[in-house]
Amino acid sequence: MTRIFFLAAWVAASGSLCDVGAQAARFPPADRPVAPITTPAYSTEAARDAHGEAERVLNRLSVKPGMRVADVGAGDGYYTVRLSKRLGPGATIYAEDVKQPHLDRLAARLTRERITGVTLVHGTPSDPRLPAQSIDLALLAHMYHEIEQPYEFVYQLHGALALGGRVAVIDNDKPTENHGTPPALLRCELAAVGYREVDFLLLAPADGYLAVFAPPEALPRPEDIRPCRR
Ligand SMILES: C[S@@+](CC[C@H](N)C(=O)[O-])C[C@H]1O[C@@H](n2cnc3c(N)ncnc32)[C@H](O)[C@@H]1O
């Protein structure tokens, strides 16, 4: 049965509203437009599969049984269901999203398709709220440009990565206001938090690119993070 992993309300978990404001102020805001959240899915699953998107991405990332993977910004779960097939019984999969209605739709889909072993996580715009050191791979597909607080988000994501863990971003090479992230901007923003790009692949004939990052051994102080200009 799908496990629901709803963490405590973030205000309660983070202390008073003043504390929350102080924490947010320590991180720079994105110095470029942030795309609004519009839909829980990118394109159509049929079109993406016809172009071999997930197959290409999961092969390049060497995703295999035993790996613990988070589908961050899972939406309707294009990657969640394909991860479940690839990782097999006993898989550790987190499907995280900032929108509760998107998680509700995904929970219904998982039940309908009899997919088990997925833990749903309700994150915030600045923290995916995944358990500490719980994942080998975080997959951020067609959502990076919608993260309201990208520096704090990838900073918090660091704590969820197990030793040797990686962060994989799939996006279109378009301005962020047009629901993409130019690769140079992505590299700059991740590097500002200490991440290092270790792989890059254009996904044609599928849309966009895959960029893979290794986390830093030590994070910078939030107040030392310098935002990138586009
Ligand atoms: C265009 S959909 C893509 C969904 C899915 N990853 C895919 O490839 O089809 C973007 C998703 O990211 C989610 N999202 C946006 N900002 C987020 C954030 N800061 N944390 C988690 N999810 C976020 C949205 O709610 C939405 O479900």
PDBQT file of the ligand as one rigid body, heavy atoms in Angstrom, charges set to zero:
ROOT
HETATM    1  C1  LIG A 301       5.643  20.676 -14.937  1.00  0.00    +0.000 C 
HETATM    2  S1  LIG A 301       5.400  19.659 -13.533  1.00  0.00    +0.000 S 
HETATM    3  C2  LIG A 301       6.524  18.313 -13.892  1.00  0.00    +0.000 C 
HETATM    4  C3  LIG A 301       6.113  17.060 -13.169  1.00  0.00    +0.000 C 
HETATM    5  C4  LIG A 301       7.009  15.836 -13.397  1.00  0.00    +0.000 C 
HETATM    6  N1  LIG A 301       8.296  15.983 -12.759  1.00  0.00    +0.000 N 
HETATM    7  C5  LIG A 301       7.183  15.536 -14.847  1.00  0.00    +0.000 C 
HETATM    8  O1  LIG A 301       8.329  15.429 -15.318  1.00  0.00    +0.000 OA
HETATM    9  O2  LIG A 301       6.158  15.394 -15.531  1.00  0.00    +0.000 OA
HETATM   10  C6  LIG A 301       6.263  20.518 -12.204  1.00  0.00    +0.000 C 
HETATM   11  C7  LIG A 301       5.953  19.955 -10.825  1.00  0.00    +0.000 C 
HETATM   12  O3  LIG A 301       6.881  20.499  -9.892  1.00  0.00    +0.000 OA
HETATM   13  C8  LIG A 301       6.198  20.851  -8.713  1.00  0.00    +0.000 C 
HETATM   14  N2  LIG A 301       6.976  21.882  -8.010  1.00  0.00    +0.000 N 
HETATM   15  C9  LIG A 301       7.179  23.180  -8.322  1.00  0.00    +0.000 A 
HETATM   16  N3  LIG A 301       7.955  23.785  -7.417  1.00  0.00    +0.000 NA
HETATM   17  C10 LIG A 301       8.278  22.834  -6.501  1.00  0.00    +0.000 A 
HETATM   18  C11 LIG A 301       9.060  22.828  -5.317  1.00  0.00    +0.000 A 
HETATM   19  N4  LIG A 301       9.693  23.904  -4.859  1.00  0.00    +0.000 N 
HETATM   20  N5  LIG A 301       9.168  21.668  -4.638  1.00  0.00    +0.000 NA
HETATM   21  C12 LIG A 301       8.547  20.550  -5.077  1.00  0.00    +0.000 A 
HETATM   22  N6  LIG A 301       7.777  20.502  -6.174  1.00  0.00    +0.000 NA
HETATM   23  C13 LIG A 301       7.653  21.627  -6.881  1.00  0.00    +0.000 A 
HETATM   24  C14 LIG A 301       4.832  21.323  -9.199  1.00  0.00    +0.000 C 
HETATM   25  O4  LIG A 301       3.847  21.297  -8.172  1.00  0.00    +0.000 OA
HETATM   26  C15 LIG A 301       4.571  20.327 -10.317  1.00  0.00    +0.000 C 
HETATM   27  O5  LIG A 301       3.910  19.184  -9.839  1.00  0.00    +0.000 OA
ENDROOT
TORSDOF 0
